[in-house]
């Protein structure tokens, strides 16, 4: 039987990618993007429900089911063969200017959001069209979730979390349409950003007029840096299968305004990455226990703000969804597909944890995401579209 991927029209994906990229949608203001993408989903044949858990940041849930799926669901016969596959993508982009206009040139589509991830949103539109026009025999229901609050720090998946908590979504497998291209992701670390504030009593003062024994925020900050460095050596001895180790990382340390002014505060900002089986509450308790003796030794206050980006997750490597994805990527790209864990975080963990289903990441190469010049190769759009179609065919056949 000829695969449905042969019916996919790359020019449709390119056209839709360019149109979507030309709609500004920085995190926090995606209404115009949601308006147009919702219209495109309807035109592709989907039934659309629009939520707005956070003002100005809609969440779209589109559904398309084939006649074969509807028949199986209505009759109850062969219902176990009917599958629902959820595809998820975010409509927001990082709030960075882009060097140059949105355009097509030299086999690429240029513009903010091309690979992160409006190209994937365009790909799934073409998948729906192909399934609607040529896949009536497949007992499948497609759910497309388009979210608005993805790119941190402006967004941390709040709208998807609200969606899974308030709307009864059901699916047999899910695909988050980014971050993996030539491998199959089976696990990810969790991630939380932290801000540590070190503060002493009193006002800023000249170094020479500051009473002896006054706690120095920078001294405490230095101890924190060394303590986290030592903790990282401990964490290196705890290996999470397929992924690696958790870690503390400090990306910014700030204190003082002038060379001989004695400061009252110091601030450290960074990220804590933790295992897929760990939870943020336990991570925070460990963190606070590490900071408490430093505060006591220095006679100084140390505050911690720990804010989750995403929890980690792990899926069963023997899942039919994993097998279908490995086969789909291998067939389309002609490669052996490794099963990998990743330290980067995606929205996959939200769905995997909330719905209890295998969720896999796959999308076009996104190596230029967040760069001054962002683009996606047209060939990558074509390959991602083909992988999605083959995944559907192979997953439904299991």
GIVENHU-V444421 format. One record per residue. N is the residue number from 0. RES is the residue in one small letter. SS is DSSP state (2 for helix, 1 for strand, 0 for the rest). PSI is psi in whole degrees, -180 to 180 (* if undefined). BURIAL is # if it has 16 or more other C-alpha atoms within 10 Angstrom, else .. Layout:
BEGIN
{{N:RES:SS:PSI:BURIAL} {N:RES:SS:PSI:BURIAL}}
END
This chain:
BEGIN
{{0:x:0:136:.} {1:x:0:132:.} {2:x:0:146:.} {3:x:2:-18:#} {4:x:2:-20:#} {5:x:2:-14:.} {6:x:2:-10:#} {7:x:0:135:#} {8:x:0:108:#} {9:x:2:-35:#} {10:x:2:-30:.} {11:x:2:-43:.} {12:x:2:-43:#} {13:x:2:-46:#} {14:x:2:-46:.} {15:x:2:-36:#} {16:x:2:-48:#} {17:x:2:-42:#} {18:x:2:-44:#} {19:x:2:-38:#} {20:x:2:-30:#} {21:x:0:-4:#} {22:x:0:115:#} {23:x:0:136:#} {24:x:0:51:#} {25:x:1:148:#} {26:x:0:128:#} {27:x:0:-13:#} {28:x:0:79:#} {29:x:0:14:#} {30:x:2:-47:#} {31:x:2:-40:#} {32:x:2:-45:#} {33:x:2:-38:#} {34:x:2:-50:.} {35:x:2:-43:.} {36:x:2:-36:#} {37:x:2:-40:#} {38:x:2:-40:.} {39:x:2:-37:.} {40:x:2:-43:#} {41:x:2:-43:#} {42:x:2:-30:.} {43:x:2:-15:#} {44:x:0:8:#} {45:x:0:152:#} {46:x:1:134:.} {47:x:1:136:#} {48:x:1:133:.} {49:x:1:129:.} {50:x:1:156:#} {51:x:1:76:.} {52:x:1:-27:#} {53:x:1:122:.} {54:x:0:134:.} {55:x:0:1:.} {56:x:1:78:#} {57:x:1:154:#} {58:x:1:125:#} {59:x:1:137:#} {60:x:1:113:#} {61:x:1:145:#} {62:x:1:137:#} {63:x:1:129:#} {64:x:1:141:#} {65:x:0:161:#} {66:x:2:-38:#} {67:x:2:-37:#} {68:x:2:-46:#} {69:x:2:-40:#} {70:x:2:-44:.} {71:x:2:-41:#} {72:x:2:-37:#} {73:x:2:-40:.} {74:x:2:-24:.} {75:x:0:-12:.} {76:x:0:133:.} {77:x:0:28:.} {78:x:2:-29:.} {79:x:2:-19:.} {80:x:2:-19:#} {81:x:0:129:#} {82:x:1:147:#} {83:x:1:126:#} {84:x:1:126:#} {85:x:1:130:#} {86:x:1:133:#} {87:x:1:138:#} {88:x:1:157:#} {89:x:1:143:#} {90:x:0:-17:#} {91:x:0:157:#} {92:x:1:162:#} {93:x:0:145:#} {94:x:0:59:.} {95:x:0:141:.} {96:x:0:164:.} {97:x:0:132:#} {98:x:0:102:.} {99:x:0:159:.} {100:x:0:166:.} {101:x:0:129:#} {102:x:1:168:.} {103:x:1:127:#} {104:x:1:133:.} {105:x:0:44:.} {106:x:0:18:.} {107:x:1:154:#} {108:x:1:122:#} {109:x:1:147:#} {110:x:0:158:#} {111:x:0:121:#} {112:x:0:-1:#} {113:x:2:-48:#} {114:x:2:-11:#} {115:x:2:77:#} {116:x:2:44:#} {117:x:2:-24:#} {118:x:2:-40:#} {119:x:2:-38:#} {120:x:2:-35:#} {121:x:2:-38:#} {122:x:2:-43:#} {123:x:2:-26:#} {124:x:2:-44:#} {125:x:2:-34:#} {126:x:2:-45:#} {127:x:2:-43:#} {128:x:2:-46:#} {129:x:2:-45:#} {130:x:2:-40:#} {131:x:2:-42:#} {132:x:2:-29:.} {133:x:2:-3:.} {134:x:0:32:#} {135:x:0:-23:.} {136:x:0:-15:.} {137:x:0:125:#} {138:x:0:76:#} {139:x:1:145:#} {140:x:1:130:#} {141:x:1:129:#} {142:x:1:126:#} {143:x:1:120:#} {144:x:1:121:#} {145:x:1:119:#} {146:x:1:171:#} {147:x:0:-17:#} {148:x:0:68:#} {149:x:0:-49:#} {150:x:0:110:#} {151:x:0:153:.} {152:x:0:-6:.} {153:x:0:-31:.} {154:x:0:146:#} {155:x:0:34:#} {156:x:0:18:#} {157:x:2:-39:#} {158:x:2:-34:#} {159:x:2:-38:#} {160:x:2:-45:.} {161:x:2:-41:.} {162:x:2:-49:#} {163:x:2:-25:#} {164:x:2:-28:.} {165:x:2:-18:.} {166:x:0:128:.} {167:x:0:82:.} {168:x:0:142:.} {169:x:0:137:.} {170:x:0:161:#} {171:x:0:-23:#} {172:x:1:161:#} {173:x:1:154:#} {174:x:1:121:#} {175:x:1:123:#} {176:x:0:49:#} {177:x:0:171:#} {178:x:0:-16:#} {179:x:0:135:#} {180:x:0:-46:#} {181:x:0:18:#} {182:x:1:170:#} {183:x:1:117:#} {184:x:1:124:#} {185:x:1:-6:#} {186:x:1:154:#} {187:x:1:150:#} {188:x:0:156:#} {189:x:1:163:#} {190:x:1:140:#} {191:x:1:136:#} {192:x:1:149:#} {193:x:1:151:#} {194:x:1:120:#} {195:x:1:125:#} {196:x:1:122:#} {197:x:1:126:#} {198:x:1:133:#} {199:x:0:165:#} {200:x:0:158:.} {201:x:0:-174:.} {202:x:0:166:.} {203:x:0:151:.} {204:x:1:164:.} {205:x:1:141:.} {206:x:2:-44:.} {207:x:2:-17:.} {208:x:2:9:.} {209:x:0:128:.} {210:x:0:141:.} {211:x:0:142:.} {212:x:0:-2:.} {213:x:0:128:.} {214:x:0:135:#} {215:x:0:117:#} {216:x:2:-33:#} {217:x:2:-33:#} {218:x:2:-45:.} {219:x:2:-40:#} {220:x:2:-41:#} {221:x:2:-40:.} {222:x:2:-39:#} {223:x:2:-44:#} {224:x:2:-46:#} {225:x:2:-38:.} {226:x:2:-41:.} {227:x:2:-34:#} {228:x:2:-43:#} {229:x:2:-39:.} {230:x:2:-36:.} {231:x:2:-36:#} {232:x:2:-35:.} {233:x:2:-45:.} {234:x:2:-28:#} {235:x:0:-17:.} {236:x:0:-4:.} {237:x:0:104:.} {238:x:0:127:.} {239:x:1:123:#} {240:x:0:133:.} {241:x:0:-12:.} {242:x:0:-52:#} {243:x:1:-141:#} {244:x:0:156:#} {245:x:0:173:#} {246:x:1:160:#} {247:x:1:137:#} {248:x:1:127:#} {249:x:1:121:#} {250:x:1:-13:.} {251:x:1:134:.} {252:x:1:126:#} {253:x:1:136:.} {254:x:1:143:#} {255:x:0:153:#} {256:x:0:-16:.} {257:x:0:153:.} {258:x:0:-28:.} {259:x:0:21:.} {260:x:1:130:.} {261:x:1:113:#} {262:x:0:164:#} {263:x:0:-16:#} {264:x:1:161:#} {265:x:1:150:#} {266:x:1:136:#} {267:x:1:132:#} {268:x:1:138:#} {269:x:1:-158:#} {270:x:1:141:#} {271:x:1:121:#} {272:x:1:135:#} {273:x:1:165:#} {274:x:0:158:#} {275:x:0:-23:#} {276:x:0:-4:.} {277:x:0:161:.} {278:x:0:159:.} {279:x:2:-32:#} {280:x:2:-44:.} {281:x:2:-38:.} {282:x:2:-43:#} {283:x:2:-40:#} {284:x:2:-42:.} {285:x:2:-42:.} {286:x:2:-48:#} {287:x:2:-36:.} {288:x:2:-30:.} {289:x:2:-36:.} {290:x:2:-29:#} {291:x:2:-49:.} {292:x:2:-27:.} {293:x:2:-42:#} {294:x:2:-43:#} {295:x:2:-44:.} {296:x:2:-36:.} {297:x:2:-4:#} {298:x:0:47:#} {299:x:0:157:#} {300:x:1:137:#} {301:x:1:117:#} {302:x:1:147:.} {303:x:1:127:#} {304:x:1:117:.} {305:x:1:118:#} {306:x:1:122:#} {307:x:1:136:#} {308:x:1:-60:#} {309:x:1:148:#} {310:x:0:157:#} {311:x:0:179:#} {312:x:1:165:#} {313:x:1:138:#} {314:x:0:161:#} {315:x:0:121:.} {316:x:0:-16:#} {317:x:0:5:.} {318:x:0:142:.} {319:x:2:-31:#} {320:x:2:-40:#} {321:x:2:-46:#} {322:x:2:-42:#} {323:x:2:-40:#} {324:x:2:-42:#} {325:x:2:-44:#} {326:x:2:-41:#} {327:x:2:-49:#} {328:x:2:-44:#} {329:x:2:-41:#} {330:x:2:-44:.} {331:x:2:-43:#} {332:x:2:-12:#} {333:x:0:40:.} {334:x:0:162:.} {335:x:0:131:.} {336:x:0:114:#} {337:x:1:152:.} {338:x:1:125:.} {339:x:1:158:#} {340:x:1:155:#} {341:x:1:149:#} {342:x:0:-22:#} {343:x:0:156:.} {344:x:0:147:#} {345:x:0:-178:#} {346:x:0:-3:#} {347:x:2:-39:#} {348:x:2:-32:#} {349:x:2:-48:#} {350:x:2:-41:#} {351:x:2:-42:#} {352:x:2:-42:#} {353:x:2:-39:.} {354:x:2:-13:#} {355:x:0:37:.} {356:x:0:159:#} {357:x:1:129:#} {358:x:1:129:#} {359:x:1:146:#} {360:x:1:136:#} {361:x:0:136:#} {362:x:0:177:#} {363:x:0:158:#} {364:x:0:129:#} {365:x:0:36:#} {366:x:0:-17:.} {367:x:0:6:#} {368:x:0:138:#} {369:x:0:5:#} {370:x:0:168:.} {371:x:0:-35:.} {372:x:0:115:.} {373:x:0:137:#} {374:x:1:164:#} {375:x:1:137:#} {376:x:1:134:#} {377:x:2:-37:#} {378:x:2:-35:.} {379:x:2:-38:#} {380:x:2:-42:#} {381:x:2:-44:#} {382:x:2:-42:#} {383:x:2:-43:#} {384:x:2:-43:#} {385:x:2:-40:#} {386:x:2:-43:#} {387:x:2:-43:#} {388:x:2:-44:#} {389:x:2:-36:#} {390:x:2:-47:#} {391:x:2:-48:#} {392:x:2:-45:#} {393:x:2:-35:#} {394:x:2:-43:#} {395:x:2:-32:#} {396:x:0:-11:.} {397:x:0:*:.}}
END
